Amino acid sequence: MIWEANEVGAVRKDFKRIVHPEVGILELHCQMLLDFDQSQALLVFTAIPGSESYGKLQLLSVIGDQRASPS
């Protein structure tokens, strides 16, 4: 089993505030999975469904990296 082999570190959970230039402050849960052998970390950011940050993430999935062009 992978856990018995100690190939993967424990999952850490944390709360982060990120300021995005288009939608402002995002309040997100951050989960971190560590691979000590490869010195890598995978961060997964999620928002609480129905929250303001959740709506902002949905908006970002629609607008992507588009920028409003100056008039």
CHARMM internal coordinates of N, CA and C (Angstrom, degrees):
IC EDIT
DIST 1 N 1 CA 1.4459
DIST 1 CA 1 C 1.5298
ANGL 1 N 1 CA 1 C 108.80
DIST 1 C 2 N 1.3341
ANGL 1 CA 1 C 2 N 116.93
DIHE 1 N 1 CA 1 C 2 N 141.99
DIST 2 N 2 CA 1.4709
ANGL 1 C 2 N 2 CA 121.83
DIHE 1 CA 1 C 2 N 2 CA -174.29
DIST 2 CA 2 C 1.5360
ANGL 2 N 2 CA 2 C 112.54
DIHE 1 C 2 N 2 CA 2 C -61.70
DIST 2 C 3 N 1.3458
ANGL 2 CA 2 C 3 N 117.64
DIHE 2 N 2 CA 2 C 3 N -36.77
DIST 3 N 3 CA 1.4649
ANGL 2 C 3 N 3 CA 119.27
DIHE 2 CA 2 C 3 N 3 CA -178.97
DIST 3 CA 3 C 1.5242
ANGL 3 N 3 CA 3 C 111.16
DIHE 2 C 3 N 3 CA 3 C -68.02
DIST 3 C 4 N 1.3249
ANGL 3 CA 3 C 4 N 116.39
DIHE 3 N 3 CA 3 C 4 N -36.74
DIST 4 N 4 CA 1.4603
ANGL 3 C 4 N 4 CA 120.35
DIHE 3 CA 3 C 4 N 4 CA 179.05
DIST 4 CA 4 C 1.5209
ANGL 4 N 4 CA 4 C 111.53
DIHE 3 C 4 N 4 CA 4 C -67.02
DIST 4 C 5 N 1.3320
ANGL 4 CA 4 C 5 N 116.72
DIHE 4 N 4 CA 4 C 5 N -28.65
DIST 5 N 5 CA 1.4617
ANGL 4 C 5 N 5 CA 120.87
DIHE 4 CA 4 C 5 N 5 CA 179.31
DIST 5 CA 5 C 1.5220
ANGL 5 N 5 CA 5 C 111.83
DIHE 4 C 5 N 5 CA 5 C -80.59
DIST 5 C 6 N 1.3358
ANGL 5 CA 5 C 6 N 117.50
DIHE 5 N 5 CA 5 C 6 N -6.43
DIST 6 N 6 CA 1.4738
ANGL 5 C 6 N 6 CA 123.07
DIHE 5 CA 5 C 6 N 6 CA -179.09
DIST 6 CA 6 C 1.5220
ANGL 6 N 6 CA 6 C 112.62
DIHE 5 C 6 N 6 CA 6 C 56.48
DIST 6 C 7 N 1.3377
ANGL 6 CA 6 C 7 N 116.69
DIHE 6 N 6 CA 6 C 7 N 37.39
DIST 7 N 7 CA 1.4514
ANGL 6 C 7 N 7 CA 120.81
DIHE 6 CA 6 C 7 N 7 CA -179.74
DIST 7 CA 7 C 1.5253
ANGL 7 N 7 CA 7 C 112.63
DIHE 6 C 7 N 7 CA 7 C -85.27
DIST 7 C 8 N 1.3162
ANGL 7 CA 7 C 8 N 116.83
DIHE 7 N 7 CA 7 C 8 N -15.48
DIST 8 N 8 CA 1.4639
ANGL 7 C 8 N 8 CA 121.13
DIHE 7 CA 7 C 8 N 8 CA -177.34
DIST 8 CA 8 C 1.5166
ANGL 8 N 8 CA 8 C 108.85
DIHE 7 C 8 N 8 CA 8 C -130.44
DIST 8 C 9 N 1.3392
ANGL 8 CA 8 C 9 N 116.07
DIHE 8 N 8 CA 8 C 9 N 136.36
DIST 9 N 9 CA 1.4547
ANGL 8 C 9 N 9 CA 120.60
DIHE 8 CA 8 C 9 N 9 CA 178.87
DIST 9 CA 9 C 1.5175
ANGL 9 N 9 CA 9 C 111.69
DIHE 8 C 9 N 9 CA 9 C -78.18
DIST 9 C 10 N 1.2963
ANGL 9 CA 9 C 10 N 116.20
DIHE 9 N 9 CA 9 C 10 N 169.86
DIST 10 N 10 CA 1.4584
ANGL 9 C 10 N 10 CA 121.89
DIHE 9 CA 9 C 10 N 10 CA 179.64
DIST 10 CA 10 C 1.5242
ANGL 10 N 10 CA 10 C 110.60
DIHE 9 C 10 N 10 CA 10 C -67.65
DIST 10 C 11 N 1.3144
ANGL 10 CA 10 C 11 N 115.10
DIHE 10 N 10 CA 10 C 11 N 149.45
DIST 11 N 11 CA 1.4592
ANGL 10 C 11 N 11 CA 120.45
DIHE 10 CA 10 C 11 N 11 CA 176.72
DIST 11 CA 11 C 1.5217
ANGL 11 N 11 CA 11 C 108.03
DIHE 10 C 11 N 11 CA 11 C -78.97
DIST 11 C 12 N 1.3064
ANGL 11 CA 11 C 12 N 116.29
DIHE 11 N 11 CA 11 C 12 N 130.35
DIST 12 N 12 CA 1.4647
ANGL 11 C 12 N 12 CA 121.45
DIHE 11 CA 11 C 12 N 12 CA 176.65
DIST 12 CA 12 C 1.5143
ANGL 12 N 12 CA 12 C 108.37
DIHE 11 C 12 N 12 CA 12 C -107.94
DIST 12 C 13 N 1.3254
ANGL 12 CA 12 C 13 N 116.38
DIHE 12 N 12 CA 12 C 13 N 143.01
DIST 13 N 13 CA 1.4595
ANGL 12 C 13 N 13 CA 120.76
DIHE 12 CA 12 C 13 N 13 CA 176.32
DIST 13 CA 13 C 1.5141
ANGL 13 N 13 CA 13 C 108.33
DIHE 12 C 13 N 13 CA 13 C -119.12
DIST 13 C 14 N 1.3082
ANGL 13 CA 13 C 14 N 115.56
DIHE 13 N 13 CA 13 C 14 N 142.65
DIST 14 N 14 CA 1.4532
ANGL 13 C 14 N 14 CA 121.20
DIHE 13 CA 13 C 14 N 14 CA -178.44
DIST 14 CA 14 C 1.5229
ANGL 14 N 14 CA 14 C 108.00
DIHE 13 C 14 N 14 CA 14 C -153.61
DIST 14 C 15 N 1.3068
ANGL 14 CA 14 C 15 N 116.96
DIHE 14 N 14 CA 14 C 15 N 168.58
DIST 15 N 15 CA 1.4528
ANGL 14 C 15 N 15 CA 124.05
DIHE 14 CA 14 C 15 N 15 CA 179.12
DIST 15 CA 15 C 1.5262
ANGL 15 N 15 CA 15 C 107.95
DIHE 14 C 15 N 15 CA 15 C -115.51
DIST 15 C 16 N 1.3082
ANGL 15 CA 15 C 16 N 117.20
DIHE 15 N 15 CA 15 C 16 N 131.65
DIST 16 N 16 CA 1.4670
ANGL 15 C 16 N 16 CA 121.30
DIHE 15 CA 15 C 16 N 16 CA -178.00
DIST 16 CA 16 C 1.5220
ANGL 16 N 16 CA 16 C 110.62
DIHE 15 C 16 N 16 CA 16 C -128.52
DIST 16 C 17 N 1.3090
ANGL 16 CA 16 C 17 N 115.85
DIHE 16 N 16 CA 16 C 17 N 147.38
DIST 17 N 17 CA 1.4642
ANGL 16 C 17 N 17 CA 123.20
DIHE 16 CA 16 C 17 N 17 CA 170.10
DIST 17 CA 17 C 1.5153
ANGL 17 N 17 CA 17 C 106.89
DIHE 16 C 17 N 17 CA 17 C -113.08
DIST 17 C 18 N 1.3298
ANGL 17 CA 17 C 18 N 115.69
DIHE 17 N 17 CA 17 C 18 N 123.50
DIST 18 N 18 CA 1.4517
ANGL 17 C 18 N 18 CA 121.54
DIHE 17 CA 17 C 18 N 18 CA -178.54
DIST 18 CA 18 C 1.5160
ANGL 18 N 18 CA 18 C 108.00
DIHE 17 C 18 N 18 CA 18 C -122.72
DIST 18 C 19 N 1.3356
ANGL 18 CA 18 C 19 N 116.19
DIHE 18 N 18 CA 18 C 19 N 134.03
DIST 19 N 19 CA 1.4605
ANGL 18 C 19 N 19 CA 120.62
DIHE 18 CA 18 C 19 N 19 CA 177.62
DIST 19 CA 19 C 1.5211
ANGL 19 N 19 CA 19 C 108.14
DIHE 18 C 19 N 19 CA 19 C -98.33
DIST 19 C 20 N 1.3251
ANGL 19 CA 19 C 20 N 115.19
DIHE 19 N 19 CA 19 C 20 N 115.57
DIST 20 N 20 CA 1.4607
ANGL 19 C 20 N 20 CA 121.08
DIHE 19 CA 19 C 20 N 20 CA 178.99
DIST 20 CA 20 C 1.5279
ANGL 20 N 20 CA 20 C 107.88
DIHE 19 C 20 N 20 CA 20 C -99.69
DIST 20 C 21 N 1.3415
ANGL 20 CA 20 C 21 N 118.76
DIHE 20 N 20 CA 20 C 21 N 137.59
DIST 21 N 21 CA 1.4645
ANGL 20 C 21 N 21 CA 121.25
DIHE 20 CA 20 C 21 N 21 CA -175.97
DIST 21 CA 21 C 1.5326
ANGL 21 N 21 CA 21 C 114.46
DIHE 20 C 21 N 21 CA 21 C -63.59
DIST 21 C 22 N 1.3258
ANGL 21 CA 21 C 22 N 118.45
DIHE 21 N 21 CA 21 C 22 N -23.91
DIST 22 N 22 CA 1.4587
ANGL 21 C 22 N 22 CA 121.22
DIHE 21 CA 21 C 22 N 22 CA -177.56
DIST 22 CA 22 C 1.5270
ANGL 22 N 22 CA 22 C 113.42
DIHE 21 C 22 N 22 CA 22 C -95.41
DIST 22 C 23 N 1.3279
ANGL 22 CA 22 C 23 N 117.72
DIHE 22 N 22 CA 22 C 23 N -39.70
DIST 23 N 23 CA 1.4647
ANGL 22 C 23 N 23 CA 119.95
DIHE 22 CA 22 C 23 N 23 CA -172.54
DIST 23 CA 23 C 1.5252
ANGL 23 N 23 CA 23 C 114.07
DIHE 22 C 23 N 23 CA 23 C -114.19
DIST 23 C 24 N 1.3226
ANGL 23 CA 23 C 24 N 117.83
DIHE 23 N 23 CA 23 C 24 N -4.77
DIST 24 N 24 CA 1.4610
ANGL 23 C 24 N 24 CA 120.53
DIHE 23 CA 23 C 24 N 24 CA 177.69
DIST 24 CA 24 C 1.5218
ANGL 24 N 24 CA 24 C 112.46
DIHE 23 C 24 N 24 CA 24 C 89.10
DIST 24 C 25 N 1.3258
ANGL 24 CA 24 C 25 N 115.92
DIHE 24 N 24 CA 24 C 25 N -146.32
DIST 25 N 25 CA 1.4613
ANGL 24 C 25 N 25 CA 121.79
DIHE 24 CA 24 C 25 N 25 CA -173.24
DIST 25 CA 25 C 1.5260
ANGL 25 N 25 CA 25 C 110.89
DIHE 24 C 25 N 25 CA 25 C -77.16
DIST 25 C 26 N 1.3285
ANGL 25 CA 25 C 26 N 114.57
DIHE 25 N 25 CA 25 C 26 N 131.25
DIST 26 N 26 CA 1.4590
ANGL 25 C 26 N 26 CA 122.65
DIHE 25 CA 25 C 26 N 26 CA 173.78
DIST 26 CA 26 C 1.5223
ANGL 26 N 26 CA 26 C 107.82
DIHE 25 C 26 N 26 CA 26 C -115.01
DIST 26 C 27 N 1.3174
ANGL 26 CA 26 C 27 N 116.39
DIHE 26 N 26 CA 26 C 27 N 126.86
DIST 27 N 27 CA 1.4621
ANGL 26 C 27 N 27 CA 121.51
DIHE 26 CA 26 C 27 N 27 CA 176.25
DIST 27 CA 27 C 1.5224
ANGL 27 N 27 CA 27 C 107.12
DIHE 26 C 27 N 27 CA 27 C -102.67
DIST 27 C 28 N 1.3328
ANGL 27 CA 27 C 28 N 116.06
DIHE 27 N 27 CA 27 C 28 N 111.64
DIST 28 N 28 CA 1.4558
ANGL 27 C 28 N 28 CA 121.17
DIHE 27 CA 27 C 28 N 28 CA -169.88
DIST 28 CA 28 C 1.5227
ANGL 28 N 28 CA 28 C 112.35
DIHE 27 C 28 N 28 CA 28 C -128.86
DIST 28 C 29 N 1.3167
ANGL 28 CA 28 C 29 N 114.80
DIHE 28 N 28 CA 28 C 29 N 148.95
DIST 29 N 29 CA 1.4608
ANGL 28 C 29 N 29 CA 120.77
DIHE 28 CA 28 C 29 N 29 CA 170.03
DIST 29 CA 29 C 1.5177
ANGL 29 N 29 CA 29 C 106.67
DIHE 28 C 29 N 29 CA 29 C -85.17
DIST 29 C 30 N 1.3120
ANGL 29 CA 29 C 30 N 115.92
DIHE 29 N 29 CA 29 C 30 N 138.38
DIST 30 N 30 CA 1.4677
ANGL 29 C 30 N 30 CA 121.26
DIHE 29 CA 29 C 30 N 30 CA -179.89
DIST 30 CA 30 C 1.5213
ANGL 30 N 30 CA 30 C 108.51
DIHE 29 C 30 N 30 CA 30 C -120.23
DIST 30 C 31 N 1.3265
ANGL 30 CA 30 C 31 N 115.29
DIHE 30 N 30 CA 30 C 31 N 125.75
DIST 31 N 31 CA 1.4531
ANGL 30 C 31 N 31 CA 120.95
DIHE 30 CA 30 C 31 N 31 CA 173.81
DIST 31 CA 31 C 1.5243
ANGL 31 N 31 CA 31 C 107.69
DIHE 30 C 31 N 31 CA 31 C -112.65
DIST 31 C 32 N 1.3276
ANGL 31 CA 31 C 32 N 115.84
DIHE 31 N 31 CA 31 C 32 N 136.48
DIST 32 N 32 CA 1.4565
ANGL 31 C 32 N 32 CA 120.73
DIHE 31 CA 31 C 32 N 32 CA -178.53
DIST 32 CA 32 C 1.5229
ANGL 32 N 32 CA 32 C 109.45
DIHE 31 C 32 N 32 CA 32 C -121.89
DIST 32 C 33 N 1.3225
ANGL 32 CA 32 C 33 N 115.60
DIHE 32 N 32 CA 32 C 33 N 129.15
DIST 33 N 33 CA 1.4573
ANGL 32 C 33 N 33 CA 121.90
DIHE 32 CA 32 C 33 N 33 CA 175.01
DIST 33 CA 33 C 1.5199
ANGL 33 N 33 CA 33 C 106.85
DIHE 32 C 33 N 33 CA 33 C -115.07
DIST 33 C 34 N 1.3275
ANGL 33 CA 33 C 34 N 116.02
DIHE 33 N 33 CA 33 C 34 N 124.52
DIST 34 N 34 CA 1.4649
ANGL 33 C 34 N 34 CA 121.27
DIHE 33 CA 33 C 34 N 34 CA -175.12
DIST 34 CA 34 C 1.5219
ANGL 34 N 34 CA 34 C 111.51
DIHE 33 C 34 N 34 CA 34 C -105.80
DIST 34 C 35 N 1.3210
ANGL 34 CA 34 C 35 N 115.60
DIHE 34 N 34 CA 34 C 35 N 139.11
DIST 35 N 35 CA 1.4629
ANGL 34 C 35 N 35 CA 122.70
DIHE 34 CA 34 C 35 N 35 CA 171.35
DIST 35 CA 35 C 1.5260
ANGL 35 N 35 CA 35 C 105.74
DIHE 34 C 35 N 35 CA 35 C -117.89
DIST 35 C 36 N 1.3098
ANGL 35 CA 35 C 36 N 116.30
DIHE 35 N 35 CA 35 C 36 N 99.31
DIST 36 N 36 CA 1.4611
ANGL 35 C 36 N 36 CA 120.94
DIHE 35 CA 35 C 36 N 36 CA -174.45
DIST 36 CA 36 C 1.5261
ANGL 36 N 36 CA 36 C 112.75
DIHE 35 C 36 N 36 CA 36 C -67.42
DIST 36 C 37 N 1.3340
ANGL 36 CA 36 C 37 N 116.94
DIHE 36 N 36 CA 36 C 37 N -33.70
DIST 37 N 37 CA 1.4650
ANGL 36 C 37 N 37 CA 119.77
DIHE 36 CA 36 C 37 N 37 CA -179.32
DIST 37 CA 37 C 1.5204
ANGL 37 N 37 CA 37 C 111.87
DIHE 36 C 37 N 37 CA 37 C -64.42
DIST 37 C 38 N 1.3256
ANGL 37 CA 37 C 38 N 117.38
DIHE 37 N 37 CA 37 C 38 N -36.09
DIST 38 N 38 CA 1.4599
ANGL 37 C 38 N 38 CA 121.71
DIHE 37 CA 37 C 38 N 38 CA -177.99
DIST 38 CA 38 C 1.5334
ANGL 38 N 38 CA 38 C 112.40
DIHE 37 C 38 N 38 CA 38 C -99.79
DIST 38 C 39 N 1.3225
ANGL 38 CA 38 C 39 N 117.60
DIHE 38 N 38 CA 38 C 39 N -0.85
DIST 39 N 39 CA 1.4668
ANGL 38 C 39 N 39 CA 122.95
DIHE 38 CA 38 C 39 N 39 CA -176.97
DIST 39 CA 39 C 1.5293
ANGL 39 N 39 CA 39 C 111.04
DIHE 38 C 39 N 39 CA 39 C 52.81
DIST 39 C 40 N 1.3433
ANGL 39 CA 39 C 40 N 114.98
DIHE 39 N 39 CA 39 C 40 N 47.92
DIST 40 N 40 CA 1.4551
ANGL 39 C 40 N 40 CA 120.88
DIHE 39 CA 39 C 40 N 40 CA -179.61
DIST 40 CA 40 C 1.5201
ANGL 40 N 40 CA 40 C 109.91
DIHE 39 C 40 N 40 CA 40 C -125.04
DIST 40 C 41 N 1.3356
ANGL 40 CA 40 C 41 N 114.81
DIHE 40 N 40 CA 40 C 41 N 153.59
DIST 41 N 41 CA 1.4608
ANGL 40 C 41 N 41 CA 121.22
DIHE 40 CA 40 C 41 N 41 CA 174.87
DIST 41 CA 41 C 1.5222
ANGL 41 N 41 CA 41 C 108.52
DIHE 40 C 41 N 41 CA 41 C -134.83
DIST 41 C 42 N 1.3207
ANGL 41 CA 41 C 42 N 116.02
DIHE 41 N 41 CA 41 C 42 N 139.21
DIST 42 N 42 CA 1.4490
ANGL 41 C 42 N 42 CA 122.32
DIHE 41 CA 41 C 42 N 42 CA 175.39
DIST 42 CA 42 C 1.5220
ANGL 42 N 42 CA 42 C 107.21
DIHE 41 C 42 N 42 CA 42 C -109.69
DIST 42 C 43 N 1.3259
ANGL 42 CA 42 C 43 N 117.12
DIHE 42 N 42 CA 42 C 43 N 120.96
DIST 43 N 43 CA 1.4575
ANGL 42 C 43 N 43 CA 122.14
DIHE 42 CA 42 C 43 N 43 CA 178.22
DIST 43 CA 43 C 1.5222
ANGL 43 N 43 CA 43 C 108.92
DIHE 42 C 43 N 43 CA 43 C -104.82
DIST 43 C 44 N 1.3301
ANGL 43 CA 43 C 44 N 116.40
DIHE 43 N 43 CA 43 C 44 N 131.67
DIST 44 N 44 CA 1.4599
ANGL 43 C 44 N 44 CA 122.29
DIHE 43 CA 43 C 44 N 44 CA 177.91
DIST 44 CA 44 C 1.5194
ANGL 44 N 44 CA 44 C 107.35
DIHE 43 C 44 N 44 CA 44 C -121.26
DIST 44 C 45 N 1.3337
ANGL 44 CA 44 C 45 N 116.15
DIHE 44 N 44 CA 44 C 45 N 120.49
DIST 45 N 45 CA 1.4501
ANGL 44 C 45 N 45 CA 121.97
DIHE 44 CA 44 C 45 N 45 CA -179.66
DIST 45 CA 45 C 1.5218
ANGL 45 N 45 CA 45 C 109.80
DIHE 44 C 45 N 45 CA 45 C -106.30
DIST 45 C 46 N 1.3349
ANGL 45 CA 45 C 46 N 117.05
DIHE 45 N 45 CA 45 C 46 N 128.90
DIST 46 N 46 CA 1.4557
ANGL 45 C 46 N 46 CA 121.94
DIHE 45 CA 45 C 46 N 46 CA 178.27
DIST 46 CA 46 C 1.5199
ANGL 46 N 46 CA 46 C 109.74
DIHE 45 C 46 N 46 CA 46 C -136.73
DIST 46 C 47 N 1.3300
ANGL 46 CA 46 C 47 N 115.10
DIHE 46 N 46 CA 46 C 47 N 155.46
DIST 47 N 47 CA 1.4543
ANGL 46 C 47 N 47 CA 121.16
DIHE 46 CA 46 C 47 N 47 CA 176.61
DIST 47 CA 47 C 1.5255
ANGL 47 N 47 CA 47 C 108.84
DIHE 46 C 47 N 47 CA 47 C -114.46
DIST 47 C 48 N 1.3082
ANGL 47 CA 47 C 48 N 116.42
DIHE 47 N 47 CA 47 C 48 N 156.25
DIST 48 N 48 CA 1.4634
ANGL 47 C 48 N 48 CA 121.30
DIHE 47 CA 47 C 48 N 48 CA 177.88
DIST 48 CA 48 C 1.5336
ANGL 48 N 48 CA 48 C 108.17
DIHE 47 C 48 N 48 CA 48 C -69.92
DIST 48 C 49 N 1.3489
ANGL 48 CA 48 C 49 N 117.31
DIHE 48 N 48 CA 48 C 49 N 125.40
DIST 49 N 49 CA 1.4707
ANGL 48 C 49 N 49 CA 119.29
DIHE 48 CA 48 C 49 N 49 CA 179.14
DIST 49 CA 49 C 1.5279
ANGL 49 N 49 CA 49 C 111.58
DIHE 48 C 49 N 49 CA 49 C -54.44
DIST 49 C 50 N 1.3254
ANGL 49 CA 49 C 50 N 115.58
DIHE 49 N 49 CA 49 C 50 N 134.76
DIST 50 N 50 CA 1.4615
ANGL 49 C 50 N 50 CA 121.43
DIHE 49 CA 49 C 50 N 50 CA -179.47
DIST 50 CA 50 C 1.5178
ANGL 50 N 50 CA 50 C 114.14
DIHE 49 C 50 N 50 CA 50 C 88.88
DIST 50 C 51 N 1.3296
ANGL 50 CA 50 C 51 N 117.81
DIHE 50 N 50 CA 50 C 51 N -10.70
DIST 51 N 51 CA 1.4644
ANGL 50 C 51 N 51 CA 120.56
DIHE 50 CA 50 C 51 N 51 CA -179.53
DIST 51 CA 51 C 1.5345
ANGL 51 N 51 CA 51 C 110.34
DIHE 50 C 51 N 51 CA 51 C -78.92
DIST 51 C 52 N 1.3175
ANGL 51 CA 51 C 52 N 115.81
DIHE 51 N 51 CA 51 C 52 N 166.73
DIST 52 N 52 CA 1.4616
ANGL 51 C 52 N 52 CA 121.14
DIHE 51 CA 51 C 52 N 52 CA 176.84
DIST 52 CA 52 C 1.5360
ANGL 52 N 52 CA 52 C 110.64
DIHE 51 C 52 N 52 CA 52 C -60.31
DIST 52 C 53 N 1.3159
ANGL 52 CA 52 C 53 N 116.42
DIHE 52 N 52 CA 52 C 53 N -41.34
DIST 53 N 53 CA 1.4638
ANGL 52 C 53 N 53 CA 120.30
DIHE 52 CA 52 C 53 N 53 CA 179.47
DIST 53 CA 53 C 1.5281
ANGL 53 N 53 CA 53 C 111.26
DIHE 52 C 53 N 53 CA 53 C -65.06
DIST 53 C 54 N 1.3210
ANGL 53 CA 53 C 54 N 117.30
DIHE 53 N 53 CA 53 C 54 N -35.16
DIST 54 N 54 CA 1.4578
ANGL 53 C 54 N 54 CA 121.01
DIHE 53 CA 53 C 54 N 54 CA 177.20
DIST 54 CA 54 C 1.5321
ANGL 54 N 54 CA 54 C 109.81
DIHE 53 C 54 N 54 CA 54 C -61.89
DIST 54 C 55 N 1.3230
ANGL 54 CA 54 C 55 N 116.67
DIHE 54 N 54 CA 54 C 55 N -44.59
DIST 55 N 55 CA 1.4600
ANGL 54 C 55 N 55 CA 121.13
DIHE 54 CA 54 C 55 N 55 CA 177.12
DIST 55 CA 55 C 1.5167
ANGL 55 N 55 CA 55 C 112.27
DIHE 54 C 55 N 55 CA 55 C -62.03
DIST 55 C 56 N 1.3251
ANGL 55 CA 55 C 56 N 116.53
DIHE 55 N 55 CA 55 C 56 N -39.00
DIST 56 N 56 CA 1.4633
ANGL 55 C 56 N 56 CA 120.72
DIHE 55 CA 55 C 56 N 56 CA 178.84
DIST 56 CA 56 C 1.5321
ANGL 56 N 56 CA 56 C 110.95
DIHE 55 C 56 N 56 CA 56 C -65.88
DIST 56 C 57 N 1.3325
ANGL 56 CA 56 C 57 N 117.18
DIHE 56 N 56 CA 56 C 57 N -39.09
DIST 57 N 57 CA 1.4642
ANGL 56 C 57 N 57 CA 119.91
DIHE 56 CA 56 C 57 N 57 CA 177.42
DIST 57 CA 57 C 1.5287
ANGL 57 N 57 CA 57 C 110.94
DIHE 56 C 57 N 57 CA 57 C -65.10
DIST 57 C 58 N 1.3315
ANGL 57 CA 57 C 58 N 116.62
DIHE 57 N 57 CA 57 C 58 N -38.09
DIST 58 N 58 CA 1.4630
ANGL 57 C 58 N 58 CA 119.83
DIHE 57 CA 57 C 58 N 58 CA 176.75
DIST 58 CA 58 C 1.5253
ANGL 58 N 58 CA 58 C 110.21
DIHE 57 C 58 N 58 CA 58 C -63.91
DIST 58 C 59 N 1.3214
ANGL 58 CA 58 C 59 N 117.43
DIHE 58 N 58 CA 58 C 59 N -41.21
DIST 59 N 59 CA 1.4624
ANGL 58 C 59 N 59 CA 121.59
DIHE 58 CA 58 C 59 N 59 CA 177.35
DIST 59 CA 59 C 1.5244
ANGL 59 N 59 CA 59 C 110.44
DIHE 58 C 59 N 59 CA 59 C -61.50
DIST 59 C 60 N 1.3224
ANGL 59 CA 59 C 60 N 117.08
DIHE 59 N 59 CA 59 C 60 N -43.14
DIST 60 N 60 CA 1.4670
ANGL 59 C 60 N 60 CA 120.44
DIHE 59 CA 59 C 60 N 60 CA 179.09
DIST 60 CA 60 C 1.5236
ANGL 60 N 60 CA 60 C 111.89
DIHE 59 C 60 N 60 CA 60 C -63.43
DIST 60 C 61 N 1.3292
ANGL 60 CA 60 C 61 N 117.25
DIHE 60 N 60 CA 60 C 61 N -32.91
DIST 61 N 61 CA 1.4633
ANGL 60 C 61 N 61 CA 119.15
DIHE 60 CA 60 C 61 N 61 CA 178.86
DIST 61 CA 61 C 1.5224
ANGL 61 N 61 CA 61 C 111.09
DIHE 60 C 61 N 61 CA 61 C -67.90
DIST 61 C 62 N 1.3361
ANGL 61 CA 61 C 62 N 117.12
DIHE 61 N 61 CA 61 C 62 N -23.34
DIST 62 N 62 CA 1.4629
ANGL 61 C 62 N 62 CA 121.53
DIHE 61 CA 61 C 62 N 62 CA 178.64
DIST 62 CA 62 C 1.5264
ANGL 62 N 62 CA 62 C 111.27
DIHE 61 C 62 N 62 CA 62 C -86.31
DIST 62 C 63 N 1.3434
ANGL 62 CA 62 C 63 N 116.08
DIHE 62 N 62 CA 62 C 63 N -46.91
DIST 63 N 63 CA 1.4705
ANGL 62 C 63 N 63 CA 118.44
DIHE 62 CA 62 C 63 N 63 CA -175.79
DIST 63 CA 63 C 1.5189
ANGL 63 N 63 CA 63 C 112.59
DIHE 62 C 63 N 63 CA 63 C -82.24
DIST 63 C 64 N 1.3364
ANGL 63 CA 63 C 64 N 117.64
DIHE 63 N 63 CA 63 C 64 N -21.33
DIST 64 N 64 CA 1.4667
ANGL 63 C 64 N 64 CA 121.41
DIHE 63 CA 63 C 64 N 64 CA 179.20
DIST 64 CA 64 C 1.5048
ANGL 64 N 64 CA 64 C 111.88
DIHE 63 C 64 N 64 CA 64 C 54.24
DIST 64 C 65 N 1.3062
ANGL 64 CA 64 C 65 N 116.70
DIHE 64 N 64 CA 64 C 65 N -133.01
DIST 65 N 65 CA 1.4733
ANGL 64 C 65 N 65 CA 120.54
DIHE 64 CA 64 C 65 N 65 CA -178.41
DIST 65 CA 65 C 1.5198
ANGL 65 N 65 CA 65 C 112.27
DIHE 64 C 65 N 65 CA 65 C -100.93
DIST 65 C 66 N 1.3443
ANGL 65 CA 65 C 66 N 116.45
DIHE 65 N 65 CA 65 C 66 N 19.91
DIST 66 N 66 CA 1.4733
ANGL 65 C 66 N 66 CA 119.89
DIHE 65 CA 65 C 66 N 66 CA 178.08
DIST 66 CA 66 C 1.5225
ANGL 66 N 66 CA 66 C 109.21
DIHE 65 C 66 N 66 CA 66 C -67.84
DIST 66 C 67 N 1.2763
ANGL 66 CA 66 C 67 N 116.18
DIHE 66 N 66 CA 66 C 67 N 142.84
DIST 67 N 67 CA 1.4681
ANGL 66 C 67 N 67 CA 122.25
DIHE 66 CA 66 C 67 N 67 CA 176.67
DIST 67 CA 67 C 1.5216
ANGL 67 N 67 CA 67 C 107.95
DIHE 66 C 67 N 67 CA 67 C -119.21
DIST 67 C 68 N 1.3042
ANGL 67 CA 67 C 68 N 115.48
DIHE 67 N 67 CA 67 C 68 N 143.42
DIST 68 N 68 CA 1.4662
ANGL 67 C 68 N 68 CA 119.14
DIHE 67 CA 67 C 68 N 68 CA 176.36
DIST 68 CA 68 C 1.5268
ANGL 68 N 68 CA 68 C 108.10
DIHE 67 C 68 N 68 CA 68 C -69.77
DIST 68 C 69 N 1.3165
ANGL 68 CA 68 C 69 N 116.80
DIHE 68 N 68 CA 68 C 69 N 130.06
DIST 69 N 69 CA 1.4655
ANGL 68 C 69 N 69 CA 119.56
DIHE 68 CA 68 C 69 N 69 CA 179.46
DIST 69 CA 69 C 1.5234
ANGL 69 N 69 CA 69 C 109.86
DIHE 68 C 69 N 69 CA 69 C -83.39
DIST 69 C 70 N 1.3362
ANGL 69 CA 69 C 70 N 117.26
DIHE 69 N 69 CA 69 C 70 N 141.27
DIST 70 N 70 CA 1.4676
ANGL 69 C 70 N 70 CA 121.05
DIHE 69 CA 69 C 70 N 70 CA -178.84
DIST 70 CA 70 C 1.5306
ANGL 70 N 70 CA 70 C 110.73
DIHE 69 C 70 N 70 CA 70 C -64.37
DIST 70 C 71 N 1.3142
ANGL 70 CA 70 C 71 N 115.13
DIHE 70 N 70 CA 70 C 71 N 145.90
DIST 71 N 71 CA 1.4797
ANGL 70 C 71 N 71 CA 120.30
DIHE 70 CA 70 C 71 N 71 CA -179.57
DIST 71 CA 71 C 1.4916
ANGL 71 N 71 CA 71 C 112.60
DIHE 70 C 71 N 71 CA 71 C -78.28
END
COOR INIT
IC SEED 1 N 1 CA 1 C
IC BUILD
